[in-house]
Each structure stands twice: as C-alpha cells, then as structure tokens.
Amino acid sequence: MSKQEQLMEYTTQDIVSYIMEDNGVDMITAMHLFFSSLTYEKLLDPECGLYRESSAYVYAIYNDECLHGKLTNQ
C-alpha cells in the first residue's frame, strides 16, 4: 500500500468514527453514508489532494456537503 493510499484509508477510518459518534449510528450505516458522498469521491481522487488534509478538515467538508447537498469548499 502506498503512502497516499494509507493516508486515504486512515482519513476514511477517522471520518467513519466521527459519523458514528456524532450521529449515533452503527459502523455499517456510517460507512454507507460516507462512501456514498462526494467528499469520499474527492478523497480518493489523487489529483484533488484532499487526502493530504487532516481528518477533521475532511469531516468538516463532509458535514458541509450534508448540510448543503453539495460540495462548497472544493
């Protein structure tokens, strides 16, 4: 696994945990919510570079997407 893939994986794990904690949902539900988001799609896009940002920053983008129904920070 490349360093880039590791960063994507660690960020994904953190965000799934944040979703579980903040929304009181189980892991499967949290994974479904995040994996179906545009934020996750951007996180996996090496050209975007979102994987280099902190988990907290990416989670803020995810929350903004949930609130507005679209990505507003990217």
All heavy atoms as a GROMACS GRO file, in nm:
protein
  601
    1MET      N    1   0.085  -0.118   0.000
    1MET     CA    2   0.000   0.000   0.000
    1MET      C    3   0.090   0.124   0.000
    1MET      O    4   0.182   0.135   0.080
    1MET     CB    5  -0.091  -0.003   0.124
    1MET     CG    6  -0.185   0.114   0.133
    1MET     SD    7  -0.294   0.114   0.279
    1MET     CE    8  -0.400  -0.023   0.245
    2SER      N    9   0.060   0.216  -0.087
    2SER     CA   10   0.139   0.339  -0.096
    2SER      C   11   0.105   0.433   0.020
    2SER      O   12   0.004   0.418   0.088
    2SER     CB   13   0.112   0.410  -0.228
    2SER     OG   14  -0.018   0.468  -0.228
    3LYS      N   15   0.192   0.529   0.042
    3LYS     CA   16   0.170   0.630   0.146
    3LYS      C   17   0.038   0.704   0.121
    3LYS      O   18  -0.039   0.731   0.213
    3LYS     CB   19   0.288   0.728   0.149
    3LYS     CG   20   0.280   0.831   0.256
    3LYS     CD   21   0.309   0.771   0.390
    3LYS     CE   22   0.333   0.882   0.491
    3LYS     NZ   23   0.350   0.829   0.624
    4GLN      N   24   0.014   0.735  -0.004
    4GLN     CA   25  -0.109   0.805  -0.044
    4GLN      C   26  -0.232   0.721  -0.007
    4GLN      O   27  -0.328   0.773   0.050
    4GLN     CB   28  -0.103   0.829  -0.194
    4GLN     CG   29  -0.214   0.908  -0.253
    4GLN     CD   30  -0.194   0.925  -0.402
    4GLN    OE1   31  -0.145   0.835  -0.471
    4GLN    NE2   32  -0.231   1.040  -0.454
    5GLU      N   33  -0.229   0.593  -0.037
    5GLU     CA   34  -0.341   0.504  -0.005
    5GLU      C   35  -0.358   0.491   0.146
    5GLU      O   36  -0.472   0.484   0.195
    5GLU     CB   37  -0.320   0.366  -0.068
    5GLU     CG   38  -0.330   0.367  -0.218
    5GLU     CD   39  -0.285   0.237  -0.281
    5GLU    OE1   40  -0.192   0.171  -0.228
    5GLU    OE2   41  -0.342   0.200  -0.386
    6GLN      N   42  -0.248   0.488   0.219
    6GLN     CA   43  -0.256   0.482   0.365
    6GLN      C   44  -0.325   0.605   0.421
    6GLN      O   45  -0.410   0.595   0.510
    6GLN     CB   46  -0.117   0.470   0.426
    6GLN     CG   47  -0.055   0.334   0.413
    6GLN     CD   48   0.083   0.329   0.475
    6GLN    OE1   49   0.160   0.424   0.465
    6GLN    NE2   50   0.113   0.218   0.538
    7LEU      N   51  -0.287   0.722   0.370
    7LEU     CA   52  -0.350   0.845   0.418
    7LEU      C   53  -0.500   0.846   0.389
    7LEU      O   54  -0.580   0.888   0.473
    7LEU     CB   55  -0.282   0.967   0.354
    7LEU     CG   56  -0.139   0.994   0.400
    7LEU    CD1   57  -0.075   1.102   0.313
    7LEU    CD2   58  -0.136   1.034   0.547
    8MET      N   59  -0.538   0.800   0.272
    8MET     CA   60  -0.680   0.791   0.237
    8MET      C   61  -0.753   0.696   0.332
    8MET      O   62  -0.863   0.726   0.379
    8MET     CB   63  -0.696   0.744   0.093
    8MET     CG   64  -0.654   0.843  -0.011
    8MET     SD   65  -0.661   0.767  -0.175
    8MET     CE   66  -0.592   0.897  -0.276
    9GLU      N   67  -0.691   0.581   0.360
    9GLU     CA   68  -0.752   0.481   0.447
    9GLU      C   69  -0.766   0.534   0.590
    9GLU      O   70  -0.871   0.519   0.653
    9GLU     CB   71  -0.668   0.353   0.446
    9GLU     CG   72  -0.722   0.244   0.537
    9GLU     CD   73  -0.856   0.188   0.495
    9GLU    OE1   74  -0.889   0.193   0.374
    9GLU    OE2   75  -0.929   0.138   0.583
   10TYR      N   76  -0.660   0.595   0.643
   10TYR     CA   77  -0.666   0.648   0.780
   10TYR      C   78  -0.771   0.758   0.793
   10TYR      O   79  -0.846   0.762   0.892
   10TYR     CB   80  -0.530   0.702   0.824
   10TYR     CG   81  -0.422   0.597   0.835
   10TYR    CD1   82  -0.290   0.630   0.811
   10TYR    CD2   83  -0.451   0.465   0.868
   10TYR    CE1   84  -0.188   0.534   0.821
   10TYR    CE2   85  -0.352   0.368   0.877
   10TYR     CZ   86  -0.221   0.403   0.854
   10TYR     OH   87  -0.121   0.310   0.864
   11THR      N   88  -0.777   0.845   0.695
   11THR     CA   89  -0.877   0.952   0.697
   11THR      C   90  -1.017   0.894   0.692
   11THR      O   91  -1.106   0.936   0.766
   11THR     CB   92  -0.854   1.051   0.581
   11THR    OG1   93  -0.723   1.106   0.593
   11THR    CG2   94  -0.958   1.161   0.580
   12THR      N   95  -1.037   0.794   0.608
   12THR     CA   96  -1.167   0.728   0.597
   12THR      C   97  -1.207   0.666   0.730
   12THR      O   98  -1.322   0.682   0.775
   12THR     CB   99  -1.165   0.622   0.486
   12THR    OG1  100  -1.139   0.687   0.361
   12THR    CG2  101  -1.296   0.546   0.477
   13GLN      N  102  -1.115   0.597   0.794
   13GLN     CA  103  -1.144   0.535   0.924
   13GLN      C  104  -1.184   0.640   1.027
   13GLN      O  105  -1.280   0.621   1.102
   13GLN     CB  106  -1.023   0.457   0.974
   13GLN     CG  107  -0.994   0.332   0.896
   13GLN     CD  108  -0.864   0.265   0.939
   13GLN    OE1  109  -0.798   0.307   1.032
   13GLN    NE2  110  -0.829   0.159   0.868
   14ASP      N  111  -1.110   0.751   1.029
   14ASP     CA  112  -1.142   0.858   1.124
   14ASP      C  113  -1.281   0.914   1.099
   14ASP      O  114  -1.359   0.934   1.193
   14ASP     CB  115  -1.040   0.972   1.114
   14ASP     CG  116  -0.904   0.936   1.170
   14ASP    OD1  117  -0.891   0.836   1.243
   14ASP    OD2  118  -0.808   1.011   1.140
   15ILE      N  119  -1.312   0.940   0.974
   15ILE     CA  120  -1.440   1.002   0.942
   15ILE      C  121  -1.557   0.909   0.972
   15ILE      O  122  -1.660   0.952   1.024
   15ILE     CB  123  -1.442   1.055   0.797
   15ILE    CG1  124  -1.342   1.170   0.787
   15ILE    CG2  125  -1.582   1.097   0.755
   15ILE    CD1  126  -1.320   1.222   0.650
   16VAL      N  127  -1.541   0.782   0.943
   16VAL     CA  128  -1.646   0.685   0.977
   16VAL      C  129  -1.669   0.686   1.128
   16VAL      O  130  -1.783   0.686   1.175
   16VAL     CB  131  -1.612   0.544   0.924
   16VAL    CG1  132  -1.704   0.439   0.984
   16VAL    CG2  133  -1.622   0.541   0.772
   17SER      N  134  -1.562   0.693   1.204
   17SER     CA  135  -1.574   0.701   1.351
   17SER      C  136  -1.645   0.828   1.394
   17SER      O  137  -1.731   0.826   1.484
   17SER     CB  138  -1.436   0.696   1.417
   17SER     OG  139  -1.377   0.570   1.399
   18TYR      N  140  -1.611   0.942   1.331
   18TYR     CA  141  -1.677   1.068   1.363
   18TYR      C  142  -1.827   1.061   1.334
   18TYR      O  143  -1.909   1.108   1.413
   18TYR     CB  144  -1.619   1.184   1.281
   18TYR     CG  145  -1.474   1.217   1.305
   18TYR    CD1  146  -1.402   1.283   1.206
   18TYR    CD2  147  -1.408   1.186   1.423
   18TYR    CE1  148  -1.268   1.317   1.224
   18TYR    CE2  149  -1.274   1.220   1.442
   18TYR     CZ  150  -1.205   1.285   1.343
   18TYR     OH  151  -1.074   1.319   1.360
   19ILE      N  152  -1.862   1.003   1.222
   19ILE     CA  153  -2.003   0.992   1.184
   19ILE      C  154  -2.077   0.905   1.286
   19ILE      O  155  -2.188   0.940   1.329
   19ILE     CB  156  -2.019   0.935   1.041
   19ILE    CG1  157  -1.965   1.034   0.938
   19ILE    CG2  158  -2.165   0.901   1.011
   19ILE    CD1  159  -1.953   0.978   0.797
   20MET      N  160  -2.016   0.794   1.324
   20MET     CA  161  -2.078   0.706   1.424
   20MET      C  162  -2.103   0.782   1.554
   20MET      O  163  -2.213   0.775   1.610
   20MET     CB  164  -1.988   0.584   1.451
   20MET     CG  165  -1.980   0.487   1.336
   20MET     SD  166  -1.852   0.360   1.359
   20MET     CE  167  -1.901   0.286   1.513
   21GLU      N  168  -2.002   0.852   1.600
   21GLU     CA  169  -2.010   0.923   1.727
   21GLU      C  170  -2.110   1.038   1.722
   21GLU      O  171  -2.194   1.054   1.811
   21GLU     CB  172  -1.873   0.977   1.764
   21GLU     CG  173  -1.867   1.043   1.900
   21GLU     CD  174  -1.726   1.086   1.936
   21GLU    OE1  175  -1.631   1.012   1.907
   21GLU    OE2  176  -1.713   1.196   1.993
   22ASP      N  177  -2.102   1.119   1.619
   22ASP     CA  178  -2.186   1.239   1.610
   22ASP      C  179  -2.332   1.209   1.578
   22ASP      O  180  -2.420   1.287   1.613
   22ASP     CB  181  -2.131   1.336   1.505
   22ASP     CG  182  -2.001   1.402   1.548
   22ASP    OD1  183  -1.961   1.386   1.667
   22ASP    OD2  184  -1.938   1.467   1.463
   23ASN      N  185  -2.356   1.097   1.507
   23ASN     CA  186  -2.492   1.068   1.463
   23ASN      C  187  -2.555   0.948   1.534
   23ASN      O  188  -2.670   0.914   1.506
   23ASN     CB  189  -2.494   1.046   1.312
   23ASN     CG  190  -2.454   1.170   1.237
   23ASN    OD1  191  -2.524   1.270   1.238
   23ASN    ND2  192  -2.336   1.168   1.176
   24GLY      N  193  -2.477   0.881   1.618
   24GLY     CA  194  -2.530   0.767   1.692
   24GLY      C  195  -2.572   0.653   1.602
   24GLY      O  196  -2.674   0.588   1.628
   25VAL      N  197  -2.496   0.629   1.496
   25VAL     CA  198  -2.527   0.521   1.403
   25VAL      C  199  -2.421   0.412   1.413
   25VAL      O  200  -2.311   0.435   1.464
   25VAL     CB  201  -2.539   0.572   1.257
   25VAL    CG1  202  -2.653   0.670   1.244
   25VAL    CG2  203  -2.409   0.633   1.210
   26ASP      N  204  -2.453   0.293   1.362
   26ASP     CA  205  -2.357   0.184   1.363
   26ASP      C  206  -2.254   0.202   1.251
   26ASP      O  207  -2.268   0.291   1.166
   26ASP     CB  208  -2.426   0.048   1.354
   26ASP     CG  209  -2.505   0.029   1.225
   26ASP    OD1  210  -2.470   0.089   1.122
   26ASP    OD2  211  -2.603  -0.047   1.227
   27MET      N  212  -2.152   0.118   1.254
   27MET     CA  213  -2.043   0.131   1.158
   27MET      C  214  -2.088   0.114   1.013
   27MET      O  215  -2.046   0.189   0.925
   27MET     CB  216  -1.932   0.031   1.188
   27MET     CG  217  -1.812   0.047   1.097
   27MET     SD  218  -1.681  -0.073   1.124
   27MET     CE  219  -1.632  -0.033   1.288
   28ILE      N  220  -2.175   0.018   0.989
   28ILE     CA  221  -2.222  -0.008   0.852
   28ILE      C  222  -2.296   0.114   0.797
   28ILE      O  223  -2.273   0.156   0.683
   28ILE     CB  224  -2.312  -0.133   0.846
   28ILE    CG1  225  -2.236  -0.258   0.893
   28ILE    CG2  226  -2.371  -0.152   0.706
   28ILE    CD1  227  -2.116  -0.294   0.807
   29THR      N  228  -2.380   0.173   0.878
   29THR     CA  229  -2.454   0.292   0.836
   29THR      C  230  -2.359   0.408   0.811
   29THR      O  231  -2.370   0.478   0.710
   29THR     CB  232  -2.560   0.331   0.941
   29THR    OG1  233  -2.649   0.220   0.960
   29THR    CG2  234  -2.636   0.455   0.900
   30ALA      N  235  -2.264   0.428   0.902
   30ALA     CA  236  -2.166   0.536   0.887
   30ALA      C  237  -2.083   0.517   0.760
   30ALA      O  238  -2.058   0.612   0.686
   30ALA     CB  239  -2.076   0.543   1.009
   31MET      N  240  -2.043   0.393   0.734
   31MET     CA  241  -1.966   0.365   0.612
   31MET      C  242  -2.049   0.395   0.488
   31MET      O  243  -2.000   0.457   0.393
   31MET     CB  244  -1.918   0.219   0.612
   31MET     CG  245  -1.812   0.192   0.717
   31MET     SD  246  -1.776   0.017   0.739
   31MET     CE  247  -1.699  -0.022   0.584
   32HIS      N  248  -2.174   0.353   0.489
   32HIS     CA  249  -2.262   0.379   0.375
   32HIS      C  250  -2.278   0.530   0.352
   32HIS      O  251  -2.270   0.577   0.238
   32HIS     CB  252  -2.399   0.314   0.396
   32HIS     CG  253  -2.497   0.348   0.289
   32HIS    ND1  254  -2.489   0.296   0.162
   32HIS    CD2  255  -2.603   0.432   0.290
   32HIS    CE1  256  -2.587   0.346   0.088
   32HIS    NE2  257  -2.658   0.428   0.164
   33LEU      N  258  -2.299   0.604   0.460
   33LEU     CA  259  -2.315   0.749   0.447
   33LEU      C  260  -2.191   0.813   0.386
   33LEU      O  261  -2.202   0.896   0.295
   33LEU     CB  262  -2.345   0.811   0.584
   33LEU     CG  263  -2.482   0.781   0.644
   33LEU    CD1  264  -2.487   0.826   0.789
   33LEU    CD2  265  -2.591   0.846   0.562
   34PHE      N  266  -2.075   0.778   0.438
   34PHE     CA  267  -1.953   0.840   0.387
   34PHE      C  268  -1.917   0.792   0.248
   34PHE      O  269  -1.882   0.871   0.160
   34PHE     CB  270  -1.836   0.819   0.484
   34PHE     CG  271  -1.714   0.896   0.444
   34PHE    CD1  272  -1.719   1.034   0.423
   34PHE    CD2  273  -1.593   0.832   0.425
   34PHE    CE1  274  -1.607   1.105   0.384
   34PHE    CE2  275  -1.480   0.903   0.387
   34PHE     CZ  276  -1.487   1.039   0.366
   35PHE      N  277  -1.927   0.661   0.224
   35PHE     CA  278  -1.888   0.606   0.094
   35PHE      C  279  -1.977   0.654  -0.020
   35PHE      O  280  -1.936   0.652  -0.136
   35PHE     CB  281  -1.886   0.454   0.097
   35PHE     CG  282  -1.779   0.394   0.185
   35PHE    CD1  283  -1.783   0.260   0.217
   35PHE    CD2  284  -1.675   0.470   0.235
   35PHE    CE1  285  -1.684   0.204   0.298
   35PHE    CE2  286  -1.576   0.414   0.316
   35PHE     CZ  287  -1.582   0.281   0.347
   36SER      N  288  -2.098   0.698   0.012
   36SER     CA  289  -2.188   0.747  -0.093
   36SER      C  290  -2.180   0.900  -0.110
   36SER      O  291  -2.257   0.958  -0.186
   36SER     CB  292  -2.332   0.704  -0.064
   36SER     OG  293  -2.377   0.762   0.056
   37SER      N  294  -2.084   0.962  -0.044
   37SER     CA  295  -2.072   1.108  -0.051
   37SER      C  296  -1.974   1.153  -0.159
   37SER      O  297  -1.884   1.079  -0.200
   37SER     CB  298  -2.026   1.164   0.084
   37SER     OG  299  -1.890   1.131   0.108
   38LEU      N  300  -1.993   1.276  -0.202
   38LEU     CA  301  -1.897   1.337  -0.296
   38LEU      C  302  -1.763   1.363  -0.227
   38LEU      O  303  -1.658   1.358  -0.291
   38LEU     CB  304  -1.954   1.468  -0.350
   38LEU     CG  305  -2.076   1.456  -0.440
   38LEU    CD1  306  -2.131   1.595  -0.473
   38LEU    CD2  307  -2.042   1.381  -0.567
   39THR      N  308  -1.767   1.386  -0.098
   39THR     CA  309  -1.645   1.409  -0.022
   39THR      C  310  -1.555   1.286  -0.030
   39THR      O  311  -1.434   1.297  -0.053
   39THR     CB  312  -1.675   1.441   0.125
   39THR    OG1  313  -1.764   1.553   0.130
   39THR    CG2  314  -1.549   1.472   0.202
   40TYR      N  315  -1.613   1.168  -0.016
   40TYR     CA  316  -1.536   1.044  -0.025
   40TYR      C  317  -1.478   1.029  -0.166
   40TYR      O  318  -1.362   0.991  -0.182
   40TYR     CB  319  -1.622   0.924   0.011
   40TYR     CG  320  -1.549   0.792   0.003
   40TYR    CD1  321  -1.447   0.762   0.092
   40TYR    CD2  322  -1.582   0.698  -0.094
   40TYR    CE1  323  -1.380   0.640   0.085
   40TYR    CE2  324  -1.517   0.577  -0.101
   40TYR     CZ  325  -1.415   0.549  -0.011
   40TYR     OH  326  -1.348   0.429  -0.018
   41GLU      N  327  -1.557   1.061  -0.265
   41GLU     CA  328  -1.510   1.054  -0.404
   41GLU      C  329  -1.389   1.145  -0.423
   41GLU      O  330  -1.290   1.106  -0.485
   41GLU     CB  331  -1.625   1.096  -0.496
   41GLU     CG  332  -1.597   1.080  -0.642
   41GLU     CD  333  -1.718   1.118  -0.727
   41GLU    OE1  334  -1.831   1.077  -0.692
   41GLU    OE2  335  -1.697   1.188  -0.828
   42LYS      N  336  -1.395   1.265  -0.369
   42LYS     CA  337  -1.283   1.360  -0.379
   42LYS      C  338  -1.162   1.312  -0.298
   42LYS      O  339  -1.048   1.332  -0.339
   42LYS     CB  340  -1.325   1.500  -0.333
   42LYS     CG  341  -1.422   1.567  -0.426
   42LYS     CD  342  -1.356   1.597  -0.557
   42LYS     CE  343  -1.448   1.675  -0.648
   42LYS     NZ  344  -1.386   1.703  -0.777
   43LEU      N  345  -1.187   1.250  -0.183
   43LEU     CA  346  -1.078   1.198  -0.101
   43LEU      C  347  -0.997   1.095  -0.177
   43LEU      O  348  -0.874   1.090  -0.167
   43LEU     CB  349  -1.135   1.136   0.028
   43LEU     CG  350  -1.034   1.072   0.123
   43LEU    CD1  351  -0.935   1.176   0.176
   43LEU    CD2  352  -1.106   1.002   0.237
   44LEU      N  353  -1.063   1.014  -0.257
   44LEU     CA  354  -0.996   0.909  -0.334
   44LEU      C  355  -0.934   0.959  -0.463
   44LEU      O  356  -0.863   0.883  -0.529
   44LEU     CB  357  -1.095   0.796  -0.365
   44LEU     CG  358  -1.153   0.722  -0.246
   44LEU    CD1  359  -1.243   0.609  -0.294
   44LEU    CD2  360  -1.044   0.670  -0.154
   45ASP      N  361  -0.957   1.082  -0.499
   45ASP     CA  362  -0.902   1.140  -0.622
   45ASP      C  363  -0.765   1.201  -0.592
   45ASP      O  364  -0.756   1.308  -0.532
   45ASP     CB  365  -0.997   1.247  -0.676
   45ASP     CG  366  -0.949   1.313  -0.802
   45ASP    OD1  367  -0.841   1.275  -0.854
   45ASP    OD2  368  -1.019   1.403  -0.851
   46PRO      N  369  -0.657   1.136  -0.636
   46PRO     CA  370  -0.523   1.187  -0.606
   46PRO      C  371  -0.500   1.327  -0.663
   46PRO      O  372  -0.423   1.405  -0.606
   46PRO     CB  373  -0.429   1.086  -0.670
   46PRO     CG  374  -0.511   0.973  -0.718
   46PRO     CD  375  -0.655   1.014  -0.714
   47GLU      N  376  -0.565   1.360  -0.771
   47GLU     CA  377  -0.548   1.491  -0.834
   47GLU      C  378  -0.603   1.603  -0.745
   47GLU      O  379  -0.553   1.714  -0.746
   47GLU     CB  380  -0.617   1.495  -0.970
   47GLU     CG  381  -0.558   1.400  -1.072
   47GLU     CD  382  -0.415   1.436  -1.110
   47GLU    OE1  383  -0.386   1.556  -1.128
   47GLU    OE2  384  -0.333   1.343  -1.120
   48CYS      N  385  -0.706   1.571  -0.668
   48CYS     CA  386  -0.768   1.669  -0.579
   48CYS      C  387  -0.676   1.702  -0.461
   48CYS      O  388  -0.672   1.816  -0.417
   48CYS     CB  389  -0.902   1.616  -0.531
   48CYS     SG  390  -0.991   1.727  -0.422
   49GLY      N  391  -0.607   1.602  -0.411
   49GLY     CA  392  -0.515   1.624  -0.299
   49GLY      C  393  -0.581   1.631  -0.164
   49GLY      O  394  -0.515   1.662  -0.064
   50LEU      N  395  -0.709   1.601  -0.156
   50LEU     CA  396  -0.780   1.610  -0.028
   50LEU      C  397  -0.722   1.513   0.075
   50LEU      O  398  -0.726   1.540   0.194
   50LEU     CB  399  -0.930   1.583  -0.050
   50LEU     CG  400  -1.024   1.613   0.064
   50LEU    CD1  401  -1.013   1.759   0.109
   50LEU    CD2  402  -1.167   1.581   0.024
   51TYR      N  403  -0.666   1.404   0.030
   51TYR     CA  404  -0.607   1.304   0.120
   51TYR      C  405  -0.493   1.361   0.205
   51TYR      O  406  -0.459   1.306   0.309
   51TYR     CB  407  -0.558   1.181   0.043
   51TYR     CG  408  -0.438   1.209  -0.044
   51TYR    CD1  409  -0.309   1.188   0.007
   51TYR    CD2  410  -0.450   1.256  -0.174
   51TYR    CE1  411  -0.196   1.214  -0.071
   51TYR    CE2  412  -0.340   1.282  -0.251
   51TYR     CZ  413  -0.213   1.261  -0.200
   51TYR     OH  414  -0.102   1.286  -0.276
   52ARG      N  415  -0.436   1.473   0.164
   52ARG     CA  416  -0.326   1.535   0.238
   52ARG      C  417  -0.376   1.623   0.353
   52ARG      O  418  -0.297   1.668   0.436
   52ARG     CB  419  -0.240   1.620   0.145
   52ARG     CG  420  -0.163   1.536   0.044
   52ARG     CD  421  -0.080   1.623  -0.043
   52ARG     NE  422  -0.169   1.699  -0.132
   52ARG     CZ  423  -0.139   1.732  -0.255
   52ARG    NH1  424  -0.023   1.703  -0.306
   52ARG    NH2  425  -0.226   1.799  -0.328
   53GLU      N  426  -0.505   1.648   0.358
   53GLU     CA  427  -0.563   1.733   0.463
   53GLU      C  428  -0.593   1.650   0.588
   53GLU      O  429  -0.599   1.528   0.584
   53GLU     CB  430  -0.691   1.799   0.412
   53GLU     CG  431  -0.672   1.885   0.290
   53GLU     CD  432  -0.586   2.008   0.313
   53GLU    OE1  433  -0.569   2.050   0.430
   53GLU    OE2  434  -0.535   2.063   0.214
   54SER      N  435  -0.615   1.716   0.699
   54SER     CA  436  -0.645   1.647   0.823
   54SER      C  437  -0.785   1.583   0.816
   54SER      O  438  -0.872   1.627   0.741
   54SER     CB  439  -0.641   1.744   0.941
   54SER     OG  440  -0.752   1.832   0.937
   55SER      N  441  -0.803   1.481   0.898
   55SER     CA  442  -0.933   1.415   0.905
   55SER      C  443  -1.041   1.513   0.947
   55SER      O  444  -1.153   1.509   0.895
   55SER     CB  445  -0.928   1.298   1.004
   55SER     OG  446  -0.837   1.200   0.959
   56ALA      N  447  -1.008   1.601   1.041
   56ALA     CA  448  -1.106   1.700   1.088
   56ALA      C  449  -1.148   1.792   0.974
   56ALA      O  450  -1.267   1.828   0.963
   56ALA     CB  451  -1.048   1.779   1.204
   57TYR      N  452  -1.054   1.833   0.891
   57TYR     CA  453  -1.086   1.920   0.778
   57TYR      C  454  -1.177   1.849   0.678
   57TYR      O  455  -1.276   1.906   0.631
   57TYR     CB  456  -0.957   1.966   0.710
   57TYR     CG  457  -0.978   2.055   0.591
   57TYR    CD1  458  -1.011   2.189   0.607
   57TYR    CD2  459  -0.966   2.006   0.461
   57TYR    CE1  460  -1.031   2.272   0.497
   57TYR    CE2  461  -0.986   2.088   0.351
   57TYR     CZ  462  -1.018   2.220   0.370
   57TYR     OH  463  -1.038   2.302   0.261
   58VAL      N  464  -1.143   1.725   0.646
   58VAL     CA  465  -1.224   1.647   0.551
   58VAL      C  466  -1.364   1.624   0.609
   58VAL      O  467  -1.464   1.632   0.538
   58VAL     CB  468  -1.155   1.515   0.514
   58VAL    CG1  469  -1.242   1.431   0.422
   58VAL    CG2  470  -1.019   1.541   0.448
   59TYR      N  471  -1.371   1.600   0.740
   59TYR     CA  472  -1.501   1.580   0.804
   59TYR      C  473  -1.585   1.708   0.799
   59TYR      O  474  -1.706   1.701   0.778
   59TYR     CB  475  -1.482   1.533   0.949
   59TYR     CG  476  -1.611   1.495   1.017
   59TYR    CD1  477  -1.696   1.399   0.963
   59TYR    CD2  478  -1.648   1.554   1.137
   59TYR    CE1  479  -1.814   1.364   1.026
   59TYR    CE2  480  -1.764   1.518   1.202
   59TYR     CZ  481  -1.847   1.424   1.145
   59TYR     OH  482  -1.964   1.388   1.207
   60ALA      N  483  -1.521   1.821   0.813
   60ALA     CA  484  -1.594   1.948   0.801
   60ALA      C  485  -1.651   1.964   0.660
   60ALA      O  486  -1.764   2.011   0.643
   60ALA     CB  487  -1.502   2.065   0.835
   61ILE      N  488  -1.575   1.924   0.561
   61ILE     CA  489  -1.624   1.928   0.422
   61ILE      C  490  -1.743   1.833   0.406
   61ILE      O  491  -1.844   1.867   0.345
   61ILE     CB  492  -1.512   1.895   0.323
   61ILE    CG1  493  -1.407   2.007   0.323
   61ILE    CG2  494  -1.567   1.873   0.182
   61ILE    CD1  495  -1.283   1.976   0.242
   62TYR      N  496  -1.730   1.713   0.463
   62TYR     CA  497  -1.840   1.616   0.458
   62TYR      C  498  -1.966   1.674   0.523
   62TYR      O  499  -2.076   1.665   0.467
   62TYR     CB  500  -1.799   1.485   0.526
   62TYR     CG  501  -1.913   1.391   0.548
   62TYR    CD1  502  -1.964   1.315   0.443
   62TYR    CD2  503  -1.975   1.381   0.673
   62TYR    CE1  504  -2.072   1.231   0.462
   62TYR    CE2  505  -2.082   1.296   0.693
   62TYR     CZ  506  -2.130   1.222   0.587
   62TYR     OH  507  -2.238   1.138   0.605
   63ASN      N  508  -1.951   1.731   0.642
   63ASN     CA  509  -2.067   1.790   0.710
   63ASN      C  510  -2.129   1.903   0.630
   63ASN      O  511  -2.251   1.917   0.624
   63ASN     CB  512  -2.027   1.840   0.850
   63ASN     CG  513  -2.021   1.729   0.951
   63ASN    OD1  514  -2.096   1.633   0.942
   63ASN    ND2  515  -1.932   1.740   1.046
   64ASP      N  516  -2.045   1.983   0.566
   64ASP     CA  517  -2.095   2.092   0.482
   64ASP      C  518  -2.172   2.035   0.363
   64ASP      O  519  -2.277   2.087   0.326
   64ASP     CB  520  -1.977   2.178   0.435
   64ASP     CG  521  -2.020   2.314   0.388
   64ASP    OD1  522  -2.099   2.380   0.458
   64ASP    OD2  523  -1.974   2.354   0.279
   65GLU      N  524  -2.119   1.927   0.305
   65GLU     CA  525  -2.190   1.861   0.195
   65GLU      C  526  -2.327   1.812   0.241
   65GLU      O  527  -2.427   1.828   0.170
   65GLU     CB  528  -2.108   1.744   0.142
   65GLU     CG  529  -2.179   1.664   0.034
   65GLU     CD  530  -2.107   1.537  -0.008
   65GLU    OE1  531  -1.991   1.516   0.030
   65GLU    OE2  532  -2.171   1.457  -0.080
   66CYS      N  533  -2.332   1.752   0.359
   66CYS     CA  534  -2.459   1.702   0.412
   66CYS      C  535  -2.558   1.815   0.435
   66CYS      O  536  -2.677   1.802   0.408
   66CYS     CB  537  -2.436   1.625   0.542
   66CYS     SG  538  -2.351   1.468   0.520
   67LEU      N  539  -2.507   1.927   0.483
   67LEU     CA  540  -2.592   2.042   0.513
   67LEU      C  541  -2.646   2.109   0.387
   67LEU      O  542  -2.763   2.145   0.380
   67LEU     CB  543  -2.513   2.144   0.596
   67LEU     CG  544  -2.587   2.268   0.643
   67LEU    CD1  545  -2.700   2.229   0.738
   67LEU    CD2  546  -2.491   2.362   0.712
   68HIS      N  547  -2.560   2.122   0.286
   68HIS     CA  548  -2.598   2.196   0.164
   68HIS      C  549  -2.634   2.108   0.046
   68HIS      O  550  -2.678   2.159  -0.057
   68HIS     CB  551  -2.485   2.291   0.124
   68HIS     CG  552  -2.456   2.394   0.229
   68HIS    ND1  553  -2.539   2.500   0.255
   68HIS    CD2  554  -2.353   2.405   0.316
   68HIS    CE1  555  -2.490   2.573   0.352
   68HIS    NE2  556  -2.376   2.519   0.393
   69GLY      N  557  -2.606   1.978   0.056
   69GLY     CA  558  -2.637   1.887  -0.053
   69GLY      C  559  -2.539   1.893  -0.167
   69GLY      O  560  -2.564   1.836  -0.273
   70LYS      N  561  -2.427   1.962  -0.145
   70LYS     CA  562  -2.324   1.971  -0.248
   70LYS      C  563  -2.194   2.011  -0.183
   70LYS      O  564  -2.192   2.056  -0.067
   70LYS     CB  565  -2.361   2.071  -0.356
   70LYS     CG  566  -2.376   2.213  -0.305
   70LYS     CD  567  -2.417   2.309  -0.414
   70LYS     CE  568  -2.433   2.448  -0.353
   70LYS     NZ  569  -2.469   2.546  -0.453
   71LEU      N  570  -2.086   1.997  -0.255
   71LEU     CA  571  -1.956   2.040  -0.205
   71LEU      C  572  -1.944   2.191  -0.226
   71LEU      O  573  -1.965   2.240  -0.336
   71LEU     CB  574  -1.842   1.969  -0.277
   71LEU     CG  575  -1.829   1.820  -0.250
   71LEU    CD1  576  -1.717   1.760  -0.335
   71LEU    CD2  577  -1.802   1.793  -0.104
   72THR      N  578  -1.911   2.261  -0.120
   72THR     CA  579  -1.898   2.405  -0.132
   72THR      C  580  -1.755   2.451  -0.108
   72THR      O  581  -1.719   2.562  -0.145
   72THR     CB  582  -1.990   2.478  -0.032
   72THR    OG1  583  -1.959   2.434   0.101
   72THR    CG2  584  -2.135   2.450  -0.063
   73ASN      N  585  -1.670   2.366  -0.047
   73ASN     CA  586  -1.532   2.405  -0.016
   73ASN      C  587  -1.432   2.360  -0.122
   73ASN      O  588  -1.316   2.387  -0.110
   73ASN     CB  589  -1.488   2.347   0.120
   73ASN     CG  590  -1.558   2.412   0.234
   73ASN    OD1  591  -1.624   2.513   0.216
   73ASN    ND2  592  -1.546   2.356   0.351
   74GLN      N  593  -1.474   2.283  -0.218
   74GLN     CA  594  -1.380   2.228  -0.316
   74GLN      C  595  -1.406   2.286  -0.453
   74GLN      O  596  -1.506   2.290  -0.504
   74GLN     CB  597  -1.390   2.076  -0.322
   74GLN     CG  598  -1.335   2.012  -0.198
   74GLN     CD  599  -1.185   2.029  -0.184
   74GLN    OE1  600  -1.112   2.007  -0.280
   74GLN    NE2  601  -1.139   2.072  -0.070
   0.00000   0.00000   0.00000
